[in-house]
Amino acid sequence: MIIKVTIKKNITLEKIQLLTGVFPRMENLTINLLRQDLEPIAQFLLSKPNNNTRFLSSLCISKQLNDLMIIMKNLIESKKLLHDYILKVINRKLYLWW
């Protein structure tokens, strides 16, 4: 059973959807993405009715850009995606735990 997945190349929503279908018990995901892909990917990964992400509890975005933390926090709060979470930047990586 695979629970930790790391993708070093930029990833799109379509590839994330495929990845979660192949590894539905994934708990930790590390990805690299472009700024414009953050919102659709985050909404998909954090949406409640998604059975393929029900075990996922941490997300790391490597090569974090300066404003991704602000964008992610605003997205989570405006869409009410999570109630209890921690969001931190460590060594230029954005970590989200819930």
N, C-alpha and C positions, 0 to 999 in steps of 0.2 A: 504494500500500500504506500503510495507516494503522498507525503503531506507537505513537503517543502519544494517549491518550484522557483527557479531563477531564470529570467529571460534577460540577456544582456543587450540585445538589439532593441530598437524602438518597436513598440507593439501597438496594434490598433484594437478597436473594440471587437472587430470580427475575429481576430486571433485570440483575444481574451475569452470570447464566447466559446470558441473551439477548445481552448485550453481547459476551461472549467467543465466542459462536457467530458473530456478525456480523463481529467483528474478531479472528480466530484468530492473527494475527501481531503482536498488540499486545505491546509491550515495556514500556511505562511506563503506569501507570494512576493517576490522581488521582481520589479520590472523597470524598464526605462521607457519613457514616452515623450511625445511632443506636447507642448502646452495645450494645443487645441484638442488633444485626445483625452485630457484629464477628466473633464466633466462627464462625457458619455461613459468612460470606463469606470469612474467612481460610482456613478449612478447604477450601473449594471452590477458591480461587485457588492455594493452596499444595500441594494434593494431587498426588501424582506421576502417577497414571494419567490425568490430565486432558489430553487432546490439544489442547484449545482454549486452554490456558494455558502450553503448553510454551515459548513465546518470552518470556513475561512474566518480568521480572527486577527490577522495582521497583514499589513501591506507596507512594502518598502519601495519607494521610488528613488532609484539611484540617479546620480547626476542631477540633483535637485536644483531647479532654477530659483532665483531669489524670491519670486512671488507665489510659488506653488503652494506654500503653506497657507498663505492668506486666501488664495483661491479655494483650496480644499476646505478650510474652516468655514468660509462663507457658504460653500456649496452644501456641506453637511448641515449647517444650521438653517439655511433658507429652505432646503428640501426636507428637513427633519429626517435625515437618513439614519442618524445614530443619536442615542441619548447619553450613553456612557462611553467615552473614548478618550484616548491620549494621542496627541499629535505633537511630534518633536522633530527637529532637524539635528542630526548627529553626523559629523564628518561629511557634510554636503549631501546627505541622504535624508529624505523625508520618510518618517516612520509614522504609521497609524496603527494603533492597537484598539480593539473593541471587544 
